[in-house]
Amino acid sequence: VGARAETLDVCPTGCTYASIQNAIDASSDGDTIAVAAGTYHEFDITLQGKAITISGDTDSNGLPAVTIDSQGMGTNIIGFFGEGNDTIIEHLVFTGCSGEGVAAVTMFHADPIMINCTFIDNVNTGLGGGAYNLNGSPHFIDCRFIDNIAHWGGGYACWETGQPDHPVFLRCTFSGNTATLGGAIGNFRSSPVLTECVFRNNTATEHGGAFFNEGDDCCERWFGDVVMEQCVFEQNTAGQSGGAICNSIFGSLLSRIINGITFLAISWRSTIRWCAVFCWTIFWWGDPNCVYASIWACISFSAI
């Protein structure tokens, strides 16, 4: 008979554990770590491959009442290394990361589920301000990426090398994020599915005010095929091309990307064409989302 799952309580004072990491160290697969409202100054938190749930308190509006503020210390705030989708993180705020090439939340070949989490005011000189995913298929549900900064993918960045499973975003909001490529998301070779997501007031100094997508034709599943449904893009800005989305080399925006997508008040500059979505290089001639059969093409959407 396996050990019974336990709940380990974390709070600033008066609990068995005063830090999230200490509770993780003492936990076993199946356990829940219940974190009381407050701010915890922790960094370089590791899950150690455990299938556990970390659940923070929420306020009266259902928003996270638990903040993990690294205060610029450490490499990141929390790192995932191979955990599966039986690792669940919910109702937490991640802030204060100032990484040199590492995002606030980093994922390496990991598939955690993150629910009702906020990634806010994180800075990274590399890929992903709020979160970076390498070869994983994390699920983000009802999460918020706010005012993060990175070189590529201000809110979130992903780099994949032919993985069979891919990230999922459901009802997530990206607002006020900034990057050189992909103000909100920098997607490289991955094939994420985004449903009912909102991209608002994100900025790319070069390409893809909200979303920059790039693939590679060298290997199977490296093409960067993206699916978006019922998403909204509003007041995103790119310095050069793709005020909302820039689809770059070999990337393919699948036909469903135009299913219910709304573009509002797009701002962009492009020396080639003025458009909300800019397809830099087309992988397939006659791609339904790049309606002109030429190397340079774009889709024009009317601002509403």
Salt bridges, closest charged atoms under 4 A:
GLU90 OE1 - HIS91 NE2 3.76
ASP142 OD1 - ARG171 NE 2.72
GLU160 OE1 - HIS166 ND1 2.89
ASP216 OD2 - ARG189 NH2 3.61
GLU220 OE2 - ARG221 NH1 3.96
GLU229 OE2 - ARG256 NH1 3.45
GLU234 OE1 - ARG200 NE 3.01
